[in-house]
Amino acid sequence: MKTIVDDNNVSRYLFADDVNLTITADSISAQGPTVDCVIHDLNANNSTVIQSITPADDWYGGKYTCAADGTWTAVADWVDPRD
Protein backbone atom coordinates (compact mmCIF):
# COMPACT_ATOMS: atom_id res chain seq x y z
CA MET A 1 0.00 0.00 0.00
CA LYS A 2 0.96 3.64 -0.27
CA THR A 3 -0.34 6.83 1.25
CA ILE A 4 -0.27 10.46 0.25
CA VAL A 5 0.49 12.70 3.20
CA ASP A 6 0.13 16.47 3.36
CA ASP A 7 2.87 18.83 4.53
CA ASN A 8 1.99 17.97 8.16
CA ASN A 9 2.45 14.23 7.42
CA VAL A 10 -1.29 13.64 7.83
CA SER A 11 -2.33 10.68 5.71
CA ARG A 12 -5.03 11.94 3.35
CA TYR A 13 -5.30 9.16 0.77
CA LEU A 14 -4.48 5.45 0.71
CA PHE A 15 -3.89 3.42 -2.45
CA ALA A 16 -2.97 -0.12 -3.42
CA ASP A 17 0.49 -0.69 -4.84
CA ASP A 18 -0.89 -1.18 -8.37
CA VAL A 19 -2.26 2.38 -8.52
CA ASN A 20 -0.04 4.73 -10.52
CA LEU A 21 0.30 8.22 -9.04
CA THR A 22 1.33 11.12 -11.25
CA ILE A 23 2.26 14.17 -9.19
CA THR A 24 2.43 17.61 -10.78
CA ALA A 25 2.62 21.18 -9.51
CA ASP A 26 -1.19 21.40 -9.75
CA SER A 27 -2.59 18.00 -8.72
CA ILE A 28 -2.12 14.26 -8.30
CA SER A 29 -3.63 11.77 -10.74
CA ALA A 30 -4.37 8.27 -9.50
CA GLN A 31 -4.97 5.51 -12.03
CA GLY A 32 -5.32 1.81 -11.49
CA PRO A 33 -7.63 -1.18 -11.82
CA THR A 34 -10.24 0.21 -9.42
CA VAL A 35 -9.50 3.95 -9.39
CA ASP A 36 -9.21 6.79 -11.89
CA CYS A 37 -9.29 10.19 -10.25
CA VAL A 38 -7.55 13.53 -9.88
CA ILE A 39 -6.77 14.92 -6.44
CA HIS A 40 -6.84 18.71 -6.57
CA ASP A 41 -6.12 19.57 -2.94
CA LEU A 42 -2.61 18.06 -2.95
CA ASN A 43 0.29 18.42 -5.37
CA ALA A 44 4.08 18.28 -5.68
CA ASN A 45 4.43 21.34 -3.46
CA ASN A 46 2.42 20.20 -0.44
CA SER A 47 2.47 16.40 -0.31
CA THR A 48 4.63 13.29 -0.21
CA VAL A 49 3.96 9.69 -1.22
CA ILE A 50 5.06 7.06 1.31
CA GLN A 51 5.25 3.57 -0.17
CA SER A 52 5.50 0.02 1.16
CA ILE A 53 3.35 0.70 4.20
CA THR A 54 0.80 -1.33 6.13
CA PRO A 55 -2.14 0.92 6.96
CA ALA A 56 -3.60 1.21 10.43
CA ASP A 57 -6.52 -1.20 10.86
CA ASP A 58 -9.00 1.65 11.29
CA TRP A 59 -7.39 4.03 8.80
CA TYR A 60 -9.50 6.95 7.65
CA GLY A 61 -8.27 10.00 5.75
CA GLY A 62 -6.96 12.59 8.19
CA LYS A 63 -7.04 10.28 11.23
CA TYR A 64 -3.32 9.46 11.31
CA THR A 65 0.05 10.87 10.46
CA CYS A 66 2.47 8.56 8.69
CA ALA A 67 6.23 8.83 9.04
CA ALA A 68 8.58 7.97 6.19
CA ASP A 69 9.26 4.60 7.85
CA GLY A 70 5.54 3.72 7.83
CA THR A 71 4.90 4.45 11.52
CA TRP A 72 1.35 5.62 12.21
CA THR A 73 0.40 8.13 14.91
CA ALA A 74 -3.16 9.18 15.73
CA VAL A 75 -4.00 12.84 15.15
CA ALA A 76 -4.98 14.17 18.58
CA ASP A 77 -7.79 16.52 17.52
CA TRP A 78 -9.22 14.38 14.71
CA VAL A 79 -13.04 14.30 14.59
CA ASP A 80 -14.72 11.49 12.67
CA PRO A 81 -16.74 13.17 9.88
CA ARG A 82 -19.10 10.17 9.82
CA ASP A 83 -20.43 11.06 13.29
Residue pairs with C-beta under 8 A, 6 or more apart in sequence:
1 14
1 15
1 16
1 17
1 52
1 53
1 54
1 55
2 14
2 15
2 16
2 17
2 19
2 21
2 49
2 50
2 51
2 52
2 53
3 11
3 12
3 13
3 14
3 15
3 49
3 50
3 53
3 55
3 66
4 11
4 12
4 13
4 15
4 21
4 28
4 39
4 42
4 47
4 48
4 49
5 11
5 12
5 47
5 48
5 49
5 50
5 65
5 66
6 12
6 42
6 46
6 47
7 46
7 47
8 65
9 48
9 65
9 66
9 67
10 62
10 64
10 65
10 75
11 59
11 61
11 62
11 63
11 64
11 65
11 66
11 72
12 41
12 42
12 47
12 61
12 62
13 30
13 39
13 42
13 61
14 55
14 59
14 61
15 21
15 30
15 32
15 35
16 32
16 34
17 51
18 32
18 33
19 30
19 31
19 32
19 33
19 35
20 30
20 31
20 32
21 28
21 29
21 30
21 49
22 28
22 29
22 31
23 43
23 44
23 47
23 49
24 43
24 44
25 43
25 44
25 45
26 40
26 43
27 38
27 39
27 40
27 42
27 43
28 38
28 39
28 42
28 43
28 47
29 37
29 38
29 39
30 36
30 37
30 38
30 39
48 68
50 66
50 67
50 68
50 70
52 70
53 66
53 70
54 70
55 72
56 63
56 64
56 72
59 72
60 80
62 75
62 78
63 74
63 75
63 78
63 80
64 72
64 73
64 74
64 75
65 72
65 73
65 75
66 72
66 73
67 73
